[in-house]
């Protein structure tokens, strides 16, 4: 299979269809689930889909070393390439590496201004015109509104979309609309909320909020072994 066909047939297209074509510049999406359910895998698959379209991605991790994140990308790409019998696999992998930047921060030791300056230096001054920023391991329980609103303003200014992972906190973990309680105070800053819900034989992805609208709509499922998004 050639790269363009791989993009067209990606199950990420189903996700985008459910949320009005995906996140736009300046918008924030959240993937919410308990720890260990597959949030990092889904974020990496969203990022890889962009990279396969020759778009640039910045992946920020607050809880994993860059080498671990790099392994996530390598392993998932290999699974996808093998499953789809991708042509020129090595060349495509090299393109992905060139268009991806991995960054690590300590959330407790770094404020939002430092992160914003680092991103601006790379995107504006360094000429790395990213399409999306992936933020994994961000702890919303020790965050405040300023950090998220500052990044949202920056994303709008620079022209990038932002995906966060979100670990659950509180009992119950969700409100009546399926919004994680831990982000309830900043819900107005969040454009899309996707919940990963573990079932017996798979993990289901469903939309709780989509550009101002509350909904409970199943999108796709994760394979319990590979954590790849399955086709419907």
Legacy VTK file of the C-alpha trace (Angstrom):
# vtk DataFile Version 3.0
C-alpha trace
ASCII
DATASET POLYDATA
POINTS 232 float
0.000 0.000 0.000
1.284 3.492 -0.820
1.374 6.221 1.819
-1.547 8.269 0.439
-3.822 5.241 0.436
-2.769 4.473 4.000
-3.866 7.967 5.050
-7.179 7.739 3.213
-8.045 4.388 4.797
-6.891 5.304 8.301
-9.511 4.797 11.049
-8.520 8.295 12.222
-10.803 9.492 9.403
-13.733 8.091 11.413
-12.650 10.090 14.441
-12.354 13.279 12.387
-15.784 12.758 10.845
-17.348 12.589 14.309
-15.731 15.850 15.460
-16.396 18.005 12.400
-13.179 17.223 10.586
-10.893 17.229 13.608
-9.321 19.939 15.731
-8.679 23.284 14.103
-5.953 25.788 14.865
-6.337 27.161 18.381
-8.583 24.324 19.534
-7.942 21.909 22.392
-8.949 18.262 22.535
-8.718 15.907 25.500
-8.403 12.122 25.603
-9.597 10.979 29.007
-9.239 7.580 30.695
-7.768 5.852 33.733
-4.029 5.222 33.618
-2.867 2.386 31.402
-5.903 2.267 29.112
-4.305 3.508 25.875
-4.244 7.312 25.856
-0.610 7.556 24.740
-1.232 5.039 21.965
-4.175 7.033 20.606
-2.245 10.311 20.792
0.653 8.744 18.901
-1.710 7.362 16.255
-3.280 10.806 15.799
0.216 12.273 15.491
1.372 9.572 13.054
-1.649 10.247 10.868
-0.556 13.892 10.616
3.054 12.881 9.971
1.995 10.541 7.172
0.366 13.595 5.576
3.779 15.332 5.709
2.639 17.627 8.515
4.850 18.477 11.480
4.182 17.465 15.080
5.591 18.506 18.445
5.064 15.887 21.137
5.490 17.073 24.730
5.692 14.498 27.492
5.482 15.217 31.207
5.736 11.618 32.379
7.945 9.719 29.931
11.527 10.151 28.761
11.942 11.030 25.084
13.385 7.573 24.375
10.181 5.910 25.642
8.027 8.195 23.491
10.275 7.468 20.523
9.676 3.753 21.081
5.912 4.329 21.068
6.166 5.961 17.637
8.480 3.284 16.287
6.424 0.345 17.527
3.062 1.707 16.401
4.401 2.747 12.998
5.860 -0.736 12.478
2.529 -2.344 13.398
0.635 -0.106 10.968
3.201 -0.555 8.182
3.171 -4.356 8.600
-0.614 -4.569 8.759
-1.033 -2.434 5.638
2.044 -3.705 3.776
3.313 -0.158 3.377
5.666 0.436 0.455
9.010 2.184 1.072
8.580 1.701 4.799
12.115 2.833 5.664
11.839 6.052 3.629
8.481 6.878 5.217
9.915 6.235 8.692
12.765 8.653 7.973
10.278 11.332 6.866
8.318 10.866 10.085
11.424 11.371 12.202
12.322 14.577 10.333
8.843 16.035 10.868
8.557 15.170 14.561
10.042 16.834 17.638
9.925 15.207 21.077
10.158 17.396 24.179
10.211 16.653 27.913
9.210 18.970 30.742
8.816 18.657 34.490
5.406 20.129 35.189
6.160 21.111 38.760
9.443 22.773 37.892
8.508 24.600 34.671
5.886 27.315 34.266
3.747 27.951 31.193
5.911 30.860 30.027
8.964 28.603 29.718
7.006 26.072 27.662
5.497 28.770 25.469
8.902 30.351 24.830
10.395 26.966 23.951
7.586 26.254 21.500
7.750 29.715 19.963
11.505 29.445 19.549
11.095 26.194 17.668
8.037 27.059 15.574
8.652 30.724 14.762
12.373 31.310 15.103
13.429 27.781 14.179
11.044 27.515 11.237
9.513 24.233 12.410
5.947 24.957 11.294
4.030 22.451 13.383
0.445 21.497 12.591
-0.348 20.057 16.035
1.030 19.811 19.545
0.555 16.585 21.499
0.726 16.905 25.305
0.906 13.649 27.218
1.076 13.143 30.987
-0.085 16.653 31.924
-1.421 16.568 35.486
-4.589 18.643 35.611
-4.840 18.172 39.388
-1.795 20.408 39.942
-2.476 22.757 37.049
-4.394 26.011 36.933
-6.495 27.863 34.413
-3.641 30.167 33.429
-1.474 27.349 32.080
-4.163 25.980 29.793
-5.561 29.356 28.673
-2.035 30.615 27.929
-1.359 27.626 25.698
-4.736 27.967 23.981
-4.022 31.626 23.195
-0.585 30.653 21.928
-2.047 27.858 19.772
-4.486 30.308 18.230
-1.718 32.824 17.598
0.679 30.304 16.039
-1.991 28.289 14.229
-1.744 24.833 15.805
-4.204 22.425 17.406
-3.505 20.802 20.793
-4.325 17.310 22.064
-3.952 16.528 25.785
-4.172 13.226 27.600
-6.121 13.395 30.864
-5.964 10.942 33.751
-9.156 10.675 35.760
-9.500 12.024 39.280
-12.390 12.258 41.730
-15.452 10.147 42.524
-17.341 9.985 40.288
-14.660 10.758 37.651
-17.140 12.245 35.146
-20.035 14.668 35.406
-23.454 13.933 33.882
-22.220 15.001 30.437
-19.184 12.732 30.487
-16.744 15.572 31.142
-13.836 14.624 33.438
-14.379 16.303 36.808
-10.683 17.184 36.958
-11.109 19.620 34.018
-14.591 20.872 34.847
-13.343 24.337 35.857
-11.667 24.831 32.477
-14.242 23.062 30.327
-14.954 26.256 28.409
-11.383 26.129 27.074
-11.812 22.587 25.760
-13.366 22.023 22.332
-13.440 18.219 22.145
-13.566 15.548 24.857
-13.031 11.898 23.949
-13.423 9.196 26.588
-11.589 5.879 26.401
-13.748 3.304 28.156
-12.379 -0.197 28.805
-14.708 -3.051 27.922
-14.186 -6.795 28.316
-12.688 -7.420 24.866
-11.672 -3.932 23.702
-11.442 -0.254 24.614
-14.122 2.007 23.211
-13.536 5.604 22.143
-16.573 7.841 22.425
-17.186 11.562 22.172
-18.564 13.416 25.218
-18.172 16.959 23.898
-17.780 18.180 20.362
-17.364 21.901 19.677
-19.876 23.046 22.268
-22.254 20.104 21.951
-22.598 17.328 24.534
-23.055 13.876 23.071
-22.442 10.201 23.792
-21.312 8.758 20.500
-19.061 5.768 19.988
-16.352 6.387 17.401
-13.930 3.485 17.189
-12.348 0.732 19.273
-8.795 -0.112 20.291
-7.364 -3.568 19.740
-6.580 -4.834 23.276
-3.279 -6.423 22.152
-1.742 -3.865 19.788
-3.668 -0.782 21.065
-4.209 0.162 17.427
-7.435 1.895 16.429
-9.654 -0.678 14.732
-11.713 -0.139 11.614
-15.458 -0.319 12.101
LINES 1 233
232 0 1 2 3 4 5 6 7 8 9 10 11 12 13 14 15 16 17 18 19 20 21 22 23 24 25 26 27 28 29 30 31 32 33 34 35 36 37 38 39 40 41 42 43 44 45 46 47 48 49 50 51 52 53 54 55 56 57 58 59 60 61 62 63 64 65 66 67 68 69 70 71 72 73 74 75 76 77 78 79 80 81 82 83 84 85 86 87 88 89 90 91 92 93 94 95 96 97 98 99 100 101 102 103 104 105 106 107 108 109 110 111 112 113 114 115 116 117 118 119 120 121 122 123 124 125 126 127 128 129 130 131 132 133 134 135 136 137 138 139 140 141 142 143 144 145 146 147 148 149 150 151 152 153 154 155 156 157 158 159 160 161 162 163 164 165 166 167 168 169 170 171 172 173 174 175 176 177 178 179 180 181 182 183 184 185 186 187 188 189 190 191 192 193 194 195 196 197 198 199 200 201 202 203 204 205 206 207 208 209 210 211 212 213 214 215 216 217 218 219 220 221 222 223 224 225 226 227 228 229 230 231
